[in-house]
Amino acid sequence: MTASLFDPIKLGNLTLKNRIVMPPMTRSRATQPGNSANDLMAKYYAQRASAGLIVSEGTQISALGQGYAWTPGIYSPEQIAGWKQVTTAVHEKGGVMFAQLWHVGRVSHPDNTGGVQPISSSALKAENVKVFVDNGKQKPGFVDVVMPREMTKADIKAVVEEYRQAALNAMEAGFDGIELHAANGYLINQFIDSEANNRTDEYGGSIENRLRFLGEVVAALVEAIGADRVGVRLAPLTSLNGTVDATPVETYTAAAALLNTHKVAYLHIAEVDWDDAPDTPVSFKQGLREAFQGVLIFAGRYNAEKAEQALADGLADMIGFGRPFVANPDLPNRMKHGYPLADHVPETLFGGAEKGLTDYPVYG
């Protein structure tokens, strides 16, 4: 019997009401100063609580982990309190929510990190990458990222500890679990991908070495809050923010196998999702399925029909729908009944207030 999008599924110790995931999407609405989640964000996520699983927007684990202005953190007491409002609102609507823990590494600028030089696996600048800054002097806007500093072993230890603490903070804030952001060219991805990592110690070179930092972070998260509350997001074939791997199929199949040894609850694969991007090869998806025994989530350019097919083929257990969730707070209901989907307004994705965040109506 094949699974449907509307069948319940076990995720760790949780039972989710359907297999529809609202994936992490940066919306840049955190309260300033302090980068705290707020009432507006609580309303936005609660409106979308009919998803089987909500993963929060990327949430920086430290001041140095921030890549863009106006994104929320989870390292100060005020930030934890802000997220508590959000999780309470989602739980009141019967939703389940994980926090996505984020460190951007080199994808930043001193205007976003309190004047401190960003860190990375290596002293390699991300080429043709810009980030959004608000330094209070000029009009907010995009600037080129800067050259990062190569992390020392002490830095690596410290950041692993920041991830551990962020997971504990997420539990204090009422989240049901956490998703480690190891995708899209951010810090962990900067260790994994060969062309972003030129280290000559045990964190660079071979695939095993380049996966070491990922493994150490996941081990710390699992120890802190339990494997059943930990998911990991990877982006094997994207070149976002300038990270490229020479042998992505081999590297990311090995990553899936490594995560399987830690028995994490899920693996969330971000597929390339620009309009003319190539599809992820089915053979690669089958390889990931063989390497990882937990719940497998795919996200990127899915509609209901394509999602049902992925479940029927046994390639995925859950499917993430990003942009459709922006303009369709009741997306699962619309998909179940074949109602038309609204289109989002791109200009309101980042920054601002209610407009383009909480003002999209439910169907009918």
C-alpha positions in Angstrom: 0.0 0.0 0.0 1.5 3.4 -1.0 1.4 6.4 1.3 -0.6 9.5 0.5 0.3 13.1 1.4 -2.7 13.1 3.8 -1.7 9.9 5.7 -0.3 10.4 9.2 3.4 9.5 9.8 5.6 8.8 12.8 8.5 11.2 13.2 10.6 10.2 16.2 8.2 10.0 19.1 5.7 12.3 17.3 2.8 11.4 15.1 2.2 13.9 12.4 -1.2 14.5 10.9 0.0 14.5 7.3 3.1 14.3 5.2 3.1 18.0 4.1 6.1 20.0 5.4 6.3 23.8 5.5 10.1 24.2 5.0 12.3 26.9 6.3 11.8 30.3 4.5 13.6 33.5 5.5 11.1 36.3 5.9 13.2 38.9 7.8 10.5 40.1 10.2 12.4 39.8 13.5 12.0 42.6 16.0 14.8 45.2 16.0 17.1 45.7 17.8 17.7 42.2 19.2 16.6 39.9 16.3 13.7 38.4 18.3 10.7 36.5 17.0 7.4 38.3 17.7 3.6 38.4 17.7 3.5 38.9 13.9 5.6 35.8 13.3 3.5 33.8 15.8 0.4 34.7 13.8 2.1 33.7 10.5 3.2 30.3 11.7 -0.1 29.5 13.5 -2.0 30.3 10.3 0.0 27.4 8.7 -0.3 24.9 11.5 -2.3 22.5 9.3 1.1 21.3 7.9 2.2 18.0 9.3 5.5 19.7 10.2 6.6 23.3 10.2 10.3 24.1 10.1 11.1 27.6 11.2 13.0 30.1 9.1 16.7 29.9 9.6 17.6 31.0 13.2 21.1 32.1 14.0 22.8 30.3 16.9 25.1 33.3 17.6 25.8 36.9 16.7 28.6 35.7 14.4 26.2 33.2 12.8 24.0 35.9 11.3 24.2 36.5 7.6 21.3 38.9 6.9 19.7 41.8 8.6 16.4 41.3 10.5 16.6 37.5 10.8 15.8 35.9 14.2 18.3 34.4 16.7 18.0 31.8 19.4 20.9 32.6 21.7 19.6 35.4 24.0 16.8 35.2 26.7 14.7 37.7 24.7 15.0 35.6 21.6 14.0 32.4 23.4 11.0 34.3 24.9 10.1 35.5 21.4 10.1 32.0 20.0 8.0 30.8 22.9 5.2 33.0 21.7 5.5 31.4 18.3 5.5 27.8 19.4 2.6 28.4 21.8 0.5 29.8 19.0 1.4 26.9 16.7 0.6 24.3 19.4 -2.7 25.9 20.2 -3.6 25.3 16.6 -2.5 21.6 16.8 0.7 22.1 14.8 4.2 20.6 15.2 7.3 22.9 14.8 11.0 22.4 14.6 13.6 25.2 14.8 16.1 25.4 12.0 19.5 26.1 13.6 21.6 28.3 11.3 25.2 29.5 11.1 26.0 31.2 7.9 29.8 31.1 8.1 31.3 33.2 5.3 28.0 34.3 3.9 28.0 37.5 5.9 29.4 41.0 6.3 30.8 42.8 9.4 27.6 45.0 9.4 25.7 41.9 10.4 28.2 40.4 12.8 28.9 43.3 15.1 32.0 44.3 13.2 33.6 40.9 13.5 35.2 39.1 10.5 33.1 36.1 9.5 34.5 32.6 9.9 34.5 29.6 7.5 36.2 26.2 6.9 38.8 28.1 4.9 39.9 31.6 4.1 38.1 31.4 0.7 35.7 34.3 -0.2 32.3 33.3 -1.7 32.4 34.8 -5.2 29.4 36.8 -6.5 27.5 36.5 -3.3 25.7 39.4 -1.6 23.9 39.7 1.7 21.3 42.2 3.0 22.6 44.7 5.6 21.1 47.4 7.7 23.9 49.4 9.4 21.8 52.3 10.5 23.9 54.7 8.4 23.0 54.0 4.8 19.7 52.8 3.4 19.3 49.0 4.0 20.5 47.1 1.0 22.7 44.4 -0.5 26.5 44.3 -0.2 29.2 41.8 -1.2 30.3 39.3 1.4 33.9 39.7 2.8 36.9 37.3 3.0 36.3 35.0 6.0 38.9 33.8 8.6 39.7 30.1 8.6 38.4 28.5 11.8 40.9 27.2 14.3 40.3 23.9 16.1 39.2 26.1 19.1 36.7 27.9 16.9 35.3 24.5 15.7 34.9 23.4 19.3 33.2 26.6 20.3 30.7 26.5 17.4 29.8 22.9 18.1 29.0 24.1 21.7 26.9 27.0 20.3 24.9 24.5 18.3 24.4 22.3 21.4 23.2 25.3 23.4 20.9 26.5 20.6 19.2 23.1 20.6 18.7 23.3 24.4 17.4 26.9 23.9 15.0 25.6 21.2 13.6 23.1 23.7 13.2 25.9 26.3 11.3 27.9 23.7 8.8 25.1 23.2 9.9 23.7 19.8 9.2 20.0 19.2 12.7 19.5 17.7 15.4 21.1 15.6 16.6 21.0 12.1 20.3 21.5 11.5 20.9 23.8 8.5 23.7 22.0 6.6 22.6 23.2 3.2 22.6 26.2 0.8 26.2 27.2 1.1 26.2 28.1 4.8 28.8 27.1 7.4 28.5 23.3 7.6 28.1 23.2 3.8 31.4 25.1 3.6 33.1 22.2 5.3 31.3 19.5 3.2 31.8 20.8 -0.3 35.3 20.2 -1.7 35.6 23.6 -3.5 34.8 25.6 -0.4 37.2 23.7 1.9 41.0 23.7 1.3 42.0 22.6 4.9 44.9 20.2 5.3 44.0 18.9 8.8 41.4 16.3 9.7 38.6 18.6 8.6 39.7 18.8 5.0 40.7 16.7 2.0 38.8 13.4 1.9 35.0 13.1 2.1 35.3 11.5 5.5 37.3 14.5 6.7 35.0 17.1 5.2 32.0 15.4 6.9 33.7 15.4 10.3 32.4 18.8 11.4 28.8 17.8 10.4 29.2 14.6 12.4 30.5 16.4 15.5 27.7 19.0 15.4 25.1 16.2 15.0 26.6 14.2 17.8 26.4 17.2 20.1 22.7 17.9 19.1 21.7 14.3 19.7 23.4 14.2 23.1 21.7 17.4 24.1 18.1 16.7 23.1 17.9 13.1 21.7 18.1 11.8 18.1 14.3 11.6 17.8 14.2 15.4 17.9 16.9 16.1 15.4 16.6 16.5 11.6 19.2 17.7 9.1 18.9 19.6 5.9 21.3 19.1 3.0 21.4 20.5 -0.5 23.5 18.1 -2.5 23.3 19.5 -6.0 22.9 23.2 -5.5 25.7 25.7 -5.9 23.9 28.3 -3.7 26.2 30.9 -2.1 29.2 29.6 -4.0 29.7 26.2 -2.5 30.3 23.4 -5.1 31.4 19.8 -4.6 33.5 17.9 -7.1 31.7 14.6 -6.5 28.3 15.5 -4.9 26.6 12.1 -5.3 29.4 10.3 -3.6 29.8 13.0 -0.9 26.1 13.3 0.0 25.4 9.6 -0.1 28.2 9.3 2.5 26.6 12.2 4.5 23.3 10.3 4.5 25.1 7.2 5.7 26.8 9.2 8.5 23.5 10.7 9.6 22.0 7.2 9.7 24.6 6.1 12.2 23.4 9.0 14.5 19.8 7.8 14.0 18.5 11.3 13.5 14.7 11.6 12.9 14.8 12.9 9.4 16.9 13.9 6.4 15.6 16.9 4.5 16.9 17.3 1.0 16.7 20.7 -0.7 16.5 20.1 -4.4 17.6 22.7 -7.0 14.5 24.7 -7.5 15.1 27.5 -10.0 12.9 27.3 -13.1 15.2 25.5 -15.6 17.2 23.5 -13.1 17.8 19.8 -13.8 15.8 17.2 -11.8 17.7 15.3 -9.1 18.5 11.9 -10.6 16.3 9.1 -9.4 19.3 6.8 -8.9 20.7 9.3 -6.4 17.4 9.5 -4.5 17.4 5.7 -4.3 21.0 5.8 -3.0 20.0 8.2 -0.3 17.0 6.0 0.6 19.3 3.0 0.9 21.8 5.0 3.0 19.4 6.6 5.4 16.7 4.6 7.3 14.9 7.6 8.9 12.2 9.8 7.5 13.2 11.3 4.1 11.9 14.7 3.1 12.4 16.3 -0.3 11.6 19.9 -1.1 11.8 22.0 -4.3 9.3 22.6 -7.2 6.7 20.1 -6.0 3.0 20.2 -6.7 0.5 17.8 -5.2 0.7 15.4 -8.2 4.5 15.3 -8.2 4.5 14.9 -4.4 2.1 12.0 -4.5 4.2 10.3 -7.1 7.4 10.6 -5.0 5.6 9.0 -2.1 4.1 6.3 -4.3 7.5 5.5 -5.7 8.9 5.1 -2.2 11.5 7.8 -2.8 10.2 10.2 -0.1 8.2 10.0 3.1 7.3 13.7 3.3 7.4 16.6 0.9 8.2 20.3 1.6 6.3 23.0 -0.3 8.0 26.4 0.2 6.6 29.2 -1.9 3.1 27.7 -2.1 2.9 28.0 1.7 3.6 31.8 1.5 0.3 32.7 -0.1 -1.7 29.7 0.9 -1.9 29.4 4.7 -4.4 26.5 4.3 -2.3 24.7 1.7 -3.0 21.1 2.9 -6.8 21.8 2.6 -6.4 23.3 -0.8 -4.3 20.4 -2.1 -6.7 17.8 -0.6 -9.7 19.3 -2.4 -8.0 20.5 -5.6 -8.8 24.1 -4.8 -6.7 26.7 -6.8 -3.5 28.0 -5.2 -2.9 31.8 -4.8 0.4 33.3 -6.0 2.6 35.2 -3.6 3.8 38.7 -4.1 7.6 38.5 -4.4 8.2 42.1 -3.3 6.8 41.3 0.2 8.9 38.2 0.9 11.6 39.9 2.9 11.1 42.6 5.5 8.1 44.8 6.2 5.1 43.9 8.3 1.7 42.1 7.9 1.5 42.8 4.1 2.6 39.6 2.3 3.1 37.7 5.5 -0.2 37.3 7.4 -2.8 38.9 5.1 -3.2 36.0 2.6 -6.7 34.5 3.1 -7.8 30.9 3.4 -9.7 29.5 0.4 -13.4 30.5 0.0 
